[in-house]
Amino acid sequence: MTAATATWHKSACSLCENKRGIQIQTDGRRFAKIRGDKEHVATARLHLAGARSASPSAG
């Protein structure tokens, strides 16, 4: 992955009922990283525990 191909996108977590904000880094058409969106109101001080346990193939 290079800086030229990596892009961050804002979205919402579908694993929790609060739909906390997340940021997804993509490399082409592949998800490279997922992190909490610190600018999102519902995510500002919370940890996204489900993001670590979710299977990449879960749909």
C-alpha positions as a printed Julia matrix, in Angstrom:
59×3 Matrix{Float64}:
   0.0     0.0    0.0
   1.31    3.42  -0.87
   0.16    6.86   0.17
  -1.08    7.4   -3.37
  -3.43    4.39  -3.26
  -4.54    4.56   0.42
  -7.71    6.58   1.03
  -9.72    7.12   4.27
 -13.54    7.04   4.08
 -16.05    7.92   6.81
 -18.84    5.48   7.57
 -20.85    4.05  10.5
 -20.38    0.81  12.42
 -23.12   -1.73  11.69
 -22.13   -3.98  14.62
 -23.49   -1.76  17.39
 -26.89   -0.2   17.99
 -25.43    3.32  18.28
 -24.02    3.39  14.73
 -20.77    4.93  15.91
 -18.6     6.68  13.37
 -15.71    4.81  11.81
 -13.05    5.55   9.26
 -12.1     2.89   6.73
  -8.78    2.99   4.92
  -8.91    1.4    1.51
  -6.14    0.28  -0.77
  -7.76    0.09  -4.16
 -10.88   -2.05  -3.58
  -9.55   -3.67  -0.37
 -10.18   -2.57   3.24
  -6.76   -2.02   4.82
  -7.65   -0.55   8.26
 -10.71    0.41  10.31
 -10.61    2.87  13.21
 -13.01    4.94  15.27
 -13.82    8.38  13.91
 -12.69   10.78  16.64
 -14.73   13.61  15.06
 -18.03   11.67  15.24
 -20.25   12.67  18.18
 -21.1     9.09  19.25
 -17.51    7.87  19.0
 -15.56   10.74  20.55
 -14.62    8.93  23.81
 -15.56    5.32  23.13
 -13.62    2.29  21.95
 -14.92    0.14  19.11
 -14.45   -3.31  20.63
 -16.47   -5.09  17.95
 -14.17   -3.94  15.17
 -11.43   -6.24  16.49
 -13.63   -9.31  16.77
 -15.55   -8.95  13.51
 -14.64  -11.39  10.81
 -13.43   -9.71   7.59
 -15.74  -12.01   5.66
 -18.84  -11.21   7.73
 -21.5    -9.7    5.59
